[in-house]
Amino acid sequence: MLYWTLIFLVIALIAGLFGFGGVASTAAGIAKVLFAIFLVLFLVSLVVGVIRGA
């Protein structure tokens, strides 16, 4: 499960880079949405990983 946590974190960071870097207006909007989605997935998988590991 920690593997997926790291994958979601990397995807969230990349999407945030594009979204908050001001690449293009359409791409920035999509990247901001992806950033939020993958950040939530990262947090959920982190919590599930901690709960299962404990």
PDB file of N, H, CA, C and O in Angstrom:
ATOM      1  N   MET A   1       0.828  -1.191   0.000  1.00  0.00           N
ATOM      2  CA  MET A   1       0.000   0.000   0.000  1.00  0.00           C
ATOM      3  C   MET A   1       0.872   1.255   0.000  1.00  0.00           C
ATOM      4  O   MET A   1       0.485   2.272  -0.575  1.00  0.00           O
ATOM      5  N   LEU A   2       2.035   1.198   0.631  1.00  0.00           N
ATOM      6  H   LEU A   2       2.350   0.372   1.098  1.00  0.00           H
ATOM      7  CA  LEU A   2       2.911   2.355   0.647  1.00  0.00           C
ATOM      8  C   LEU A   2       3.438   2.673  -0.748  1.00  0.00           C
ATOM      9  O   LEU A   2       3.745   3.826  -1.053  1.00  0.00           O
ATOM     10  N   TYR A   3       3.540   1.661  -1.583  1.00  0.00           N
ATOM     11  H   TYR A   3       3.291   0.725  -1.335  1.00  0.00           H
ATOM     12  CA  TYR A   3       3.954   1.875  -2.971  1.00  0.00           C
ATOM     13  C   TYR A   3       2.985   2.822  -3.667  1.00  0.00           C
ATOM     14  O   TYR A   3       3.399   3.763  -4.345  1.00  0.00           O
ATOM     15  N   TRP A   4       1.694   2.566  -3.494  1.00  0.00           N
ATOM     16  H   TRP A   4       1.357   1.802  -2.944  1.00  0.00           H
ATOM     17  CA  TRP A   4       0.680   3.414  -4.125  1.00  0.00           C
ATOM     18  C   TRP A   4       0.681   4.807  -3.517  1.00  0.00           C
ATOM     19  O   TRP A   4       0.411   5.787  -4.212  1.00  0.00           O
ATOM     20  N   THR A   5       0.979   4.903  -2.241  1.00  0.00           N
ATOM     21  H   THR A   5       1.198   4.106  -1.677  1.00  0.00           H
ATOM     22  CA  THR A   5       1.063   6.204  -1.591  1.00  0.00           C
ATOM     23  C   THR A   5       2.127   7.059  -2.255  1.00  0.00           C
ATOM     24  O   THR A   5       1.903   8.238  -2.531  1.00  0.00           O
ATOM     25  N   LEU A   6       3.277   6.469  -2.508  1.00  0.00           N
ATOM     26  H   LEU A   6       3.458   5.512  -2.283  1.00  0.00           H
ATOM     27  CA  LEU A   6       4.355   7.212  -3.153  1.00  0.00           C
ATOM     28  C   LEU A   6       4.009   7.569  -4.594  1.00  0.00           C
ATOM     29  O   LEU A   6       4.342   8.659  -5.059  1.00  0.00           O
ATOM     30  N   ILE A   7       3.349   6.664  -5.300  1.00  0.00           N
ATOM     31  H   ILE A   7       3.078   5.778  -4.922  1.00  0.00           H
ATOM     32  CA  ILE A   7       2.928   6.947  -6.675  1.00  0.00           C
ATOM     33  C   ILE A   7       1.969   8.129  -6.700  1.00  0.00           C
ATOM     34  O   ILE A   7       2.125   9.036  -7.517  1.00  0.00           O
ATOM     35  N   PHE A   8       0.974   8.129  -5.810  1.00  0.00           N
ATOM     36  H   PHE A   8       0.846   7.392  -5.146  1.00  0.00           H
ATOM     37  CA  PHE A   8       0.009   9.228  -5.760  1.00  0.00           C
ATOM     38  C   PHE A   8       0.693  10.539  -5.393  1.00  0.00           C
ATOM     39  O   PHE A   8       0.328  11.594  -5.913  1.00  0.00           O
ATOM     40  N   LEU A   9       1.680  10.483  -4.504  1.00  0.00           N
ATOM     41  H   LEU A   9       1.977   9.626  -4.082  1.00  0.00           H
ATOM     42  CA  LEU A   9       2.395  11.691  -4.120  1.00  0.00           C
ATOM     43  C   LEU A   9       3.149  12.277  -5.308  1.00  0.00           C
ATOM     44  O   LEU A   9       3.105  13.485  -5.538  1.00  0.00           O
ATOM     45  N   VAL A  10       3.831  11.435  -6.052  1.00  0.00           N
ATOM     46  H   VAL A  10       3.867  10.453  -5.865  1.00  0.00           H
ATOM     47  CA  VAL A  10       4.584  11.905  -7.215  1.00  0.00           C
ATOM     48  C   VAL A  10       3.644  12.492  -8.260  1.00  0.00           C
ATOM     49  O   VAL A  10       3.928  13.547  -8.827  1.00  0.00           O
ATOM     50  N   ILE A  11       2.534  11.821  -8.517  1.00  0.00           N
ATOM     51  H   ILE A  11       2.304  10.964  -8.057  1.00  0.00           H
ATOM     52  CA  ILE A  11       1.573  12.327  -9.500  1.00  0.00           C
ATOM     53  C   ILE A  11       0.982  13.651  -9.032  1.00  0.00           C
ATOM     54  O   ILE A  11       0.794  14.562  -9.839  1.00  0.00           O
ATOM     55  N   ALA A  12       0.687  13.771  -7.744  1.00  0.00           N
ATOM     56  H   ALA A  12       0.840  13.031  -7.089  1.00  0.00           H
ATOM     57  CA  ALA A  12       0.148  15.021  -7.207  1.00  0.00           C
ATOM     58  C   ALA A  12       1.155  16.152  -7.341  1.00  0.00           C
ATOM     59  O   ALA A  12       0.786  17.277  -7.678  1.00  0.00           O
ATOM     60  N   LEU A  13       2.413  15.864  -7.082  1.00  0.00           N
ATOM     61  H   LEU A  13       2.713  14.951  -6.809  1.00  0.00           H
ATOM     62  CA  LEU A  13       3.439  16.895  -7.207  1.00  0.00           C
ATOM     63  C   LEU A  13       3.626  17.338  -8.650  1.00  0.00           C
ATOM     64  O   LEU A  13       3.780  18.530  -8.919  1.00  0.00           O
ATOM     65  N   ILE A  14       3.613  16.393  -9.576  1.00  0.00           N
ATOM     66  H   ILE A  14       3.488  15.425  -9.358  1.00  0.00           H
ATOM     67  CA  ILE A  14       3.753  16.737 -10.992  1.00  0.00           C
ATOM     68  C   ILE A  14       2.556  17.547 -11.466  1.00  0.00           C
ATOM     69  O   ILE A  14       2.716  18.548 -12.164  1.00  0.00           O
ATOM     70  N   ALA A  15       1.356  17.118 -11.087  1.00  0.00           N
ATOM     71  H   ALA A  15       1.225  16.305 -10.520  1.00  0.00           H
ATOM     72  CA  ALA A  15       0.155  17.866 -11.476  1.00  0.00           C
ATOM     73  C   ALA A  15       0.171  19.258 -10.860  1.00  0.00           C
ATOM     74  O   ALA A  15      -0.231  20.225 -11.507  1.00  0.00           O
ATOM     75  N   GLY A  16       0.625  19.369  -9.631  1.00  0.00           N
ATOM     76  H   GLY A  16       0.951  18.584  -9.105  1.00  0.00           H
ATOM     77  CA  GLY A  16       0.721  20.672  -8.986  1.00  0.00           C
ATOM     78  C   GLY A  16       1.736  21.575  -9.658  1.00  0.00           C
ATOM     79  O   GLY A  16       1.516  22.779  -9.790  1.00  0.00           O
ATOM     80  N   LEU A  17       2.848  20.993 -10.082  1.00  0.00           N
ATOM     81  H   LEU A  17       3.026  20.015  -9.975  1.00  0.00           H
ATOM     82  CA  LEU A  17       3.861  21.767 -10.799  1.00  0.00           C
ATOM     83  C   LEU A  17       3.283  22.382 -12.063  1.00  0.00           C
ATOM     84  O   LEU A  17       3.473  23.569 -12.331  1.00  0.00           O
ATOM     85  N   PHE A  18       2.582  21.572 -12.833  1.00  0.00           N
ATOM     86  H   PHE A  18       2.428  20.609 -12.615  1.00  0.00           H
ATOM     87  CA  PHE A  18       1.981  22.081 -14.061  1.00  0.00           C
ATOM     88  C   PHE A  18       0.841  23.050 -13.766  1.00  0.00           C
ATOM     89  O   PHE A  18       0.704  24.077 -14.430  1.00  0.00           O
ATOM     90  N   GLY A  19       0.040  22.727 -12.787  1.00  0.00           N
ATOM     91  H   GLY A  19       0.152  21.892 -12.247  1.00  0.00           H
ATOM     92  CA  GLY A  19      -1.142  23.535 -12.489  1.00  0.00           C
ATOM     93  C   GLY A  19      -0.814  24.885 -11.888  1.00  0.00           C
ATOM     94  O   GLY A  19      -1.427  25.893 -12.240  1.00  0.00           O
ATOM     95  N   PHE A  20       0.146  24.910 -10.986  1.00  0.00           N
ATOM     96  H   PHE A  20       0.644  24.091 -10.700  1.00  0.00           H
ATOM     97  CA  PHE A  20       0.458  26.157 -10.306  1.00  0.00           C
ATOM     98  C   PHE A  20       1.622  26.883 -10.974  1.00  0.00           C
ATOM     99  O   PHE A  20       1.966  27.996 -10.575  1.00  0.00           O
ATOM    100  N   GLY A  21       2.225  26.270 -11.979  1.00  0.00           N
ATOM    101  H   GLY A  21       1.944  25.366 -12.303  1.00  0.00           H
ATOM    102  CA  GLY A  21       3.319  26.907 -12.699  1.00  0.00           C
ATOM    103  C   GLY A  21       2.849  27.827 -13.804  1.00  0.00           C
ATOM    104  O   GLY A  21       3.642  28.624 -14.305  1.00  0.00           O
ATOM    105  N   GLY A  22       1.589  27.749 -14.205  1.00  0.00           N
ATOM    106  H   GLY A  22       0.945  27.102 -13.797  1.00  0.00           H
ATOM    107  CA  GLY A  22       1.041  28.637 -15.219  1.00  0.00           C
ATOM    108  C   GLY A  22       1.402  28.234 -16.639  1.00  0.00           C
ATOM    109  O   GLY A  22       1.751  29.096 -17.444  1.00  0.00           O
ATOM    110  N   VAL A  23       1.329  26.954 -16.970  1.00  0.00           N
ATOM    111  H   VAL A  23       1.045  26.253 -16.315  1.00  0.00           H
ATOM    112  CA  VAL A  23       1.681  26.477 -18.307  1.00  0.00           C
ATOM    113  C   VAL A  23       0.715  27.044 -19.336  1.00  0.00           C
ATOM    114  O   VAL A  23       1.123  27.798 -20.219  1.00  0.00           O
ATOM    115  N   ALA A  24      -0.517  26.700 -19.234  1.00  0.00           N
ATOM    116  H   ALA A  24      -0.848  26.087 -18.517  1.00  0.00           H
ATOM    117  CA  ALA A  24      -1.572  27.220 -20.100  1.00  0.00           C
ATOM    118  C   ALA A  24      -2.862  27.167 -19.294  1.00  0.00           C
ATOM    119  O   ALA A  24      -2.985  26.377 -18.358  1.00  0.00           O
ATOM    120  N   SER A  25      -3.806  27.998 -19.655  1.00  0.00           N
ATOM    121  H   SER A  25      -3.706  28.640 -20.415  1.00  0.00           H
ATOM    122  CA  SER A  25      -5.009  28.102 -18.823  1.00  0.00           C
ATOM    123  C   SER A  25      -5.792  26.795 -18.756  1.00  0.00           C
ATOM    124  O   SER A  25      -6.221  26.396 -17.673  1.00  0.00           O
ATOM    125  N   THR A  26      -5.985  26.124 -19.881  1.00  0.00           N
ATOM    126  H   THR A  26      -5.637  26.449 -20.760  1.00  0.00           H
ATOM    127  CA  THR A  26      -6.739  24.870 -19.872  1.00  0.00           C
ATOM    128  C   THR A  26      -5.960  23.773 -19.162  1.00  0.00           C
ATOM    129  O   THR A  26      -6.507  23.057 -18.323  1.00  0.00           O
ATOM    130  N   ALA A  27      -4.698  23.645 -19.495  1.00  0.00           N
ATOM    131  H   ALA A  27      -4.253  24.227 -20.176  1.00  0.00           H
ATOM    132  CA  ALA A  27      -3.865  22.625 -18.860  1.00  0.00           C
ATOM    133  C   ALA A  27      -3.723  22.903 -17.365  1.00  0.00           C
ATOM    134  O   ALA A  27      -3.649  21.974 -16.560  1.00  0.00           O
ATOM    135  N   ALA A  28      -3.685  24.169 -17.002  1.00  0.00           N
ATOM    136  H   ALA A  28      -3.745  24.923 -17.655  1.00  0.00           H
ATOM    137  CA  ALA A  28      -3.557  24.525 -15.591  1.00  0.00           C
ATOM    138  C   ALA A  28      -4.812  24.132 -14.819  1.00  0.00           C
ATOM    139  O   ALA A  28      -4.721  23.639 -13.694  1.00  0.00           O
ATOM    140  N   GLY A  29      -5.972  24.345 -15.411  1.00  0.00           N
ATOM    141  H   GLY A  29      -6.046  24.745 -16.324  1.00  0.00           H
ATOM    142  CA  GLY A  29      -7.219  23.959 -14.751  1.00  0.00           C
ATOM    143  C   GLY A  29      -7.306  22.466 -14.542  1.00  0.00           C
ATOM    144  O   GLY A  29      -7.690  21.997 -13.471  1.00  0.00           O
ATOM    145  N   ILE A  30      -6.947  21.722 -15.571  1.00  0.00           N
ATOM    146  H   ILE A  30      -6.635  22.103 -16.441  1.00  0.00           H
ATOM    147  CA  ILE A  30      -6.964  20.258 -15.477  1.00  0.00           C
ATOM    148  C   ILE A  30      -5.945  19.785 -14.443  1.00  0.00           C
ATOM    149  O   ILE A  30      -6.227  18.882 -13.656  1.00  0.00           O
ATOM    150  N   ALA A  31      -4.775  20.390 -14.448  1.00  0.00           N
ATOM    151  H   ALA A  31      -4.546  21.124 -15.088  1.00  0.00           H
ATOM    152  CA  ALA A  31      -3.729  19.980 -13.514  1.00  0.00           C
ATOM    153  C   ALA A  31      -4.118  20.285 -12.071  1.00  0.00           C
ATOM    154  O   ALA A  31      -3.782  19.524 -11.164  1.00  0.00           O
ATOM    155  N   LYS A  32      -4.820  21.383 -11.855  1.00  0.00           N
ATOM    156  H   LYS A  32      -5.094  22.001 -12.592  1.00  0.00           H
ATOM    157  CA  LYS A  32      -5.260  21.704 -10.491  1.00  0.00           C
ATOM    158  C   LYS A  32      -6.265  20.674  -9.991  1.00  0.00           C
ATOM    159  O   LYS A  32      -6.230  20.273  -8.828  1.00  0.00           O
ATOM    160  N   VAL A  33      -7.156  20.253 -10.873  1.00  0.00           N
ATOM    161  H   VAL A  33      -7.185  20.578 -11.818  1.00  0.00           H
ATOM    162  CA  VAL A  33      -8.129  19.223 -10.495  1.00  0.00           C
ATOM    163  C   VAL A  33      -7.412  17.906 -10.214  1.00  0.00           C
ATOM    164  O   VAL A  33      -7.699  17.240  -9.219  1.00  0.00           O
ATOM    165  N   LEU A  34      -6.481  17.529 -11.088  1.00  0.00           N
ATOM    166  H   LEU A  34      -6.248  18.070 -11.896  1.00  0.00           H
ATOM    167  CA  LEU A  34      -5.723  16.297 -10.883  1.00  0.00           C
ATOM    168  C   LEU A  34      -4.903  16.362  -9.596  1.00  0.00           C
ATOM    169  O   LEU A  34      -4.785  15.373  -8.871  1.00  0.00           O
ATOM    170  N   PHE A  35      -4.346  17.525  -9.325  1.00  0.00           N
ATOM    171  H   PHE A  35      -4.442  18.328  -9.913  1.00  0.00           H
ATOM    172  CA  PHE A  35      -3.579  17.701  -8.092  1.00  0.00           C
ATOM    173  C   PHE A  35      -4.449  17.412  -6.878  1.00  0.00           C
ATOM    174  O   PHE A  35      -4.030  16.702  -5.963  1.00  0.00           O
ATOM    175  N   ALA A  36      -5.639  17.952  -6.868  1.00  0.00           N
ATOM    176  H   ALA A  36      -5.979  18.529  -7.610  1.00  0.00           H
ATOM    177  CA  ALA A  36      -6.546  17.746  -5.736  1.00  0.00           C
ATOM    178  C   ALA A  36      -6.954  16.279  -5.614  1.00  0.00           C
ATOM    179  O   ALA A  36      -6.969  15.722  -4.516  1.00  0.00           O
ATOM    180  N   ILE A  37      -7.283  15.657  -6.747  1.00  0.00           N
ATOM    181  H   ILE A  37      -7.271  16.110  -7.638  1.00  0.00           H
ATOM    182  CA  ILE A  37      -7.711  14.255  -6.734  1.00  0.00           C
ATOM    183  C   ILE A  37      -6.597  13.351  -6.209  1.00  0.00           C
ATOM    184  O   ILE A  37      -6.823  12.524  -5.325  1.00  0.00           O
ATOM    185  N   PHE A  38      -5.392  13.516  -6.760  1.00  0.00           N
ATOM    186  H   PHE A  38      -5.209  14.188  -7.478  1.00  0.00           H
ATOM    187  CA  PHE A  38      -4.306  12.628  -6.361  1.00  0.00           C
ATOM    188  C   PHE A  38      -3.790  12.946  -4.963  1.00  0.00           C
ATOM    189  O   PHE A  38      -3.248  12.070  -4.290  1.00  0.00           O
ATOM    190  N   LEU A  39      -3.953  14.182  -4.523  1.00  0.00           N
ATOM    191  H   LEU A  39      -4.393  14.894  -5.070  1.00  0.00           H
ATOM    192  CA  LEU A  39      -3.589  14.499  -3.151  1.00  0.00           C
ATOM    193  C   LEU A  39      -4.526  13.789  -2.174  1.00  0.00           C
ATOM    194  O   LEU A  39      -4.086  13.273  -1.146  1.00  0.00           O
ATOM    195  N   VAL A  40      -5.800  13.768  -2.495  1.00  0.00           N
ATOM    196  H   VAL A  40      -6.157  14.187  -3.330  1.00  0.00           H
ATOM    197  CA  VAL A  40      -6.770  13.044  -1.663  1.00  0.00           C
ATOM    198  C   VAL A  40      -6.471  11.547  -1.688  1.00  0.00           C
ATOM    199  O   VAL A  40      -6.492  10.893  -0.645  1.00  0.00           O
ATOM    200  N   LEU A  41      -6.192  11.003  -2.872  1.00  0.00           N
ATOM    201  H   LEU A  41      -6.174  11.534  -3.719  1.00  0.00           H
ATOM    202  CA  LEU A  41      -5.859   9.575  -2.966  1.00  0.00           C
ATOM    203  C   LEU A  41      -4.593   9.250  -2.178  1.00  0.00           C
ATOM    204  O   LEU A  41      -4.500   8.198  -1.546  1.00  0.00           O
ATOM    205  N   PHE A  42      -3.623  10.158  -2.221  1.00  0.00           N
ATOM    206  H   PHE A  42      -3.699  11.013  -2.734  1.00  0.00           H
ATOM    207  CA  PHE A  42      -2.395   9.980  -1.453  1.00  0.00           C
ATOM    208  C   PHE A  42      -2.700   9.906   0.039  1.00  0.00           C
ATOM    209  O   PHE A  42      -2.207   9.020   0.737  1.00  0.00           O
ATOM    210  N   LEU A  43      -3.512  10.838   0.522  1.00  0.00           N
ATOM    211  H   LEU A  43      -3.913  11.558  -0.045  1.00  0.00           H
ATOM    212  CA  LEU A  43      -3.837  10.863   1.948  1.00  0.00           C
ATOM    213  C   LEU A  43      -4.635   9.634   2.373  1.00  0.00           C
ATOM    214  O   LEU A  43      -4.392   9.072   3.440  1.00  0.00           O
ATOM    215  N   VAL A  44      -5.587   9.217   1.538  1.00  0.00           N
ATOM    216  H   VAL A  44      -5.784   9.674   0.671  1.00  0.00           H
ATOM    217  CA  VAL A  44      -6.392   8.037   1.858  1.00  0.00           C
ATOM    218  C   VAL A  44      -5.514   6.791   1.912  1.00  0.00           C
ATOM    219  O   VAL A  44      -5.620   5.996   2.847  1.00  0.00           O
ATOM    220  N   SER A  45      -4.650   6.618   0.916  1.00  0.00           N
ATOM    221  H   SER A  45      -4.564   7.263   0.157  1.00  0.00           H
ATOM    222  CA  SER A  45      -3.802   5.424   0.904  1.00  0.00           C
ATOM    223  C   SER A  45      -2.781   5.465   2.038  1.00  0.00           C
ATOM    224  O   SER A  45      -2.389   4.417   2.551  1.00  0.00           O
ATOM    225  N   LEU A  46      -2.349   6.653   2.434  1.00  0.00           N
ATOM    226  H   LEU A  46      -2.668   7.505   2.018  1.00  0.00           H
ATOM    227  CA  LEU A  46      -1.432   6.771   3.565  1.00  0.00           C
ATOM    228  C   LEU A  46      -2.117   6.345   4.860  1.00  0.00           C
ATOM    229  O   LEU A  46      -1.534   5.614   5.661  1.00  0.00           O
ATOM    230  N   VAL A  47      -3.335   6.793   5.063  1.00  0.00           N
ATOM    231  H   VAL A  47      -3.809   7.387   4.412  1.00  0.00           H
ATOM    232  CA  VAL A  47      -4.087   6.429   6.267  1.00  0.00           C
ATOM    233  C   VAL A  47      -4.372   4.934   6.285  1.00  0.00           C
ATOM    234  O   VAL A  47      -4.214   4.289   7.322  1.00  0.00           O
ATOM    235  N   VAL A  48      -4.788   4.379   5.159  1.00  0.00           N
ATOM    236  H   VAL A  48      -4.916   4.904   4.317  1.00  0.00           H
ATOM    237  CA  VAL A  48      -5.073   2.943   5.090  1.00  0.00           C
ATOM    238  C   VAL A  48      -3.798   2.145   5.346  1.00  0.00           C
ATOM    239  O   VAL A  48      -3.834   1.126   6.036  1.00  0.00           O
ATOM    240  N   GLY A  49      -2.676   2.600   4.798  1.00  0.00           N
ATOM    241  H   GLY A  49      -2.647   3.428   4.238  1.00  0.00           H
ATOM    242  CA  GLY A  49      -1.411   1.912   5.027  1.00  0.00           C
ATOM    243  C   GLY A  49      -0.992   1.930   6.483  1.00  0.00           C
ATOM    244  O   GLY A  49      -0.476   0.939   7.001  1.00  0.00           O
ATOM    245  N   VAL A  50      -1.212   3.050   7.139  1.00  0.00           N
ATOM    246  H   VAL A  50      -1.632   3.855   6.719  1.00  0.00           H
ATOM    247  CA  VAL A  50      -0.863   3.154   8.560  1.00  0.00           C
ATOM    248  C   VAL A  50      -1.779   2.270   9.398  1.00  0.00           C
ATOM    249  O   VAL A  50      -1.322   1.606  10.329  1.00  0.00           O
ATOM    250  N   ILE A  51      -3.062   2.259   9.072  1.00  0.00           N
ATOM    251  H   ILE A  51      -3.433   2.798   8.316  1.00  0.00           H
ATOM    252  CA  ILE A  51      -4.015   1.443   9.830  1.00  0.00           C
ATOM    253  C   ILE A  51      -3.712  -0.042   9.653  1.00  0.00           C
ATOM    254  O   ILE A  51      -3.747  -0.801  10.621  1.00  0.00           O
ATOM    255  N   ARG A  52      -3.418  -0.457   8.433  1.00  0.00           N
ATOM    256  H   ARG A  52      -3.390   0.160   7.646  1.00  0.00           H
ATOM    257  CA  ARG A  52      -3.123  -1.878   8.192  1.00  0.00           C
ATOM    258  C   ARG A  52      -1.791  -2.283   8.792  1.00  0.00           C
ATOM    259  O   ARG A  52      -1.624  -3.424   9.221  1.00  0.00           O
ATOM    260  N   GLY A  53      -0.843  -1.359   8.826  1.00  0.00           N
ATOM    261  H   GLY A  53      -0.979  -0.432   8.478  1.00  0.00           H
ATOM    262  CA  GLY A  53       0.473  -1.671   9.374  1.00  0.00           C
ATOM    263  C   GLY A  53       0.482  -1.753  10.890  1.00  0.00           C
ATOM    264  O   GLY A  53       1.353  -2.396  11.477  1.00  0.00           O
ATOM    265  N   ALA A  54      -0.479  -1.107  11.521  1.00  0.00           N
ATOM    266  H   ALA A  54      -1.186  -0.585  11.045  1.00  0.00           H
ATOM    267  CA  ALA A  54      -0.483  -1.059  12.995  1.00  0.00           C
ATOM    268  C   ALA A  54      -1.134  -2.270  13.616  1.00  0.00           C
ATOM    269  O   ALA A  54      -1.211  -2.370  14.840  1.00  0.00           O
TER     270      ALA A  54
END
